[in-house]
Amino acid sequence: MRNSPDKHENGGPEQSLVYGKNPVTELLKSGAGVDTVLLSESLPEAVASYYTALARQAGAVVKRVHPNKLRLTCGTDSHQGVAAYASSISYAALDDLLAAARQKGEPPFLVLADGVEDPHNLGAIIRSALLCGAHGVVIPKRGGAAVTPTVLKSSAGAAARLPVARVANIGESIRRLKEQGVFVYCADLDGQPLEQADLTGPVALVLGSEGKGVSPLVRKLCDGAVRLSMAGRGTGVDSFNVSVAAGIILYEIARQRR
């Protein structure tokens, strides 16, 4: 079932509340923007694990709530222990991002998130992308955070101002960008030092997931890789947070493009 648009408890744009096992399952598999999945504390663990896995793939946050709170939220007892907030975010197409660059008379400058799962990280990346002059951000339909109210809030509103394309396959998007003459870099610990890279001209930066970084297939498709020099070697902290790394690299791209 689906309720009329409602304000999410964390604030942000209007959302529809969807409840019931089958409707929520279909929503999570559809690729639509989902911010939060609510699971009753009374759900069997096997069922809860199933929806938690679906939510993770859809880039949604999972919250376990008391059955009475879920009943009050849904306004009915027929929620079956599962509900989700579906946002009404409109995504751009990859071609729209390239068109935005052409309209400004600038070489394309894009950011691709290859499985960034934390909505706060994605929001911070989008914020840095906007402030550094990027023409858009590309995210996957599966295996990464969607643009949700949490992302909007973390981006300080940048996600509502910078075009975001949601694509079925990041690798295919990289191939299309290369066909358009865009040089694609990824952030990788084995890349060349950032200060040695030529980041002028048409460029795209790929950022990997918090735990695994850029996937091996995506890494092979990239034209090059850059890394940030670190002073903390041997301390047990072996990398920057992905949104921090994004901010540093995007600023360097903006500096070189100037």
C-alpha positions, 0 to 999 in steps of 0.5 A: 500500500502507498500513503499520500506524500508525507514529510519524512521524520528527518525533514526534506522533500515530500515522500510517499510512505509505502507499506506491506511486504510485496509493495516494499519489495517491489519498491526496493527492486525498482531502482526508485529513490528510497530513503529509509526502510522501517522494520518492525522489531517483531519481524522474524530475523530471517525476514528482517535480514531479507529486507535489510539486504534489499535496502542495502542494495537500494542505498536505503537506511534500515531502522528497527521500530516498535510495532506500535510506532509502525502502526501509527506511522502507517495509520493501519495494522496491515503494514505486515511489519515493513514500510519504506519512504519513497522519495519523488526525486527526479534524476537526469540522464547521462546525456543531460550532464554532457549537455550541461557542459556544452551549454556552458561552453566548458569541457565536461567535468563529471563525478561517478560514485561506484558504490558509495553506500553512506548517504552522508558521504554521497551528500558531501561528494555532491556538495564538493562537486557543485562547489568545484564546478562539476557538471553532474554526478553519476550514481548506480541504480544498484549497490549505492546510496540514492539521492534521498532526503538524507543526501539532500541534507548532507549536501546542504541542498547541492543535490537539488541544484546539481544534476544527478544521473542514476544509471544501470551500469557504471562501467557502461557509463564510463565507456560512453564517456570515453567515446565522447572524449572524456578522460576518466580517472579513478581514486585508487591507492595504487594510482599516480600522485595527484599532483603529477596528474594532468586533470585539464580538459574533459575529465571524469572522476570515479570514487569507490565504495567506503569498504572496497574502493573502486571495483576491479572491472571499473578500475580496468575501464578507467584511463588512469588513477590518482592517489593522495599522498599521506603522512600517516603510513603505519598508523593503522589509518590507511586511507582518507574517507571517500568524501574527504578524498573527493573534496581534495581531488575535485578541488585540484581538478577545479584548480587545474581547469582554471 
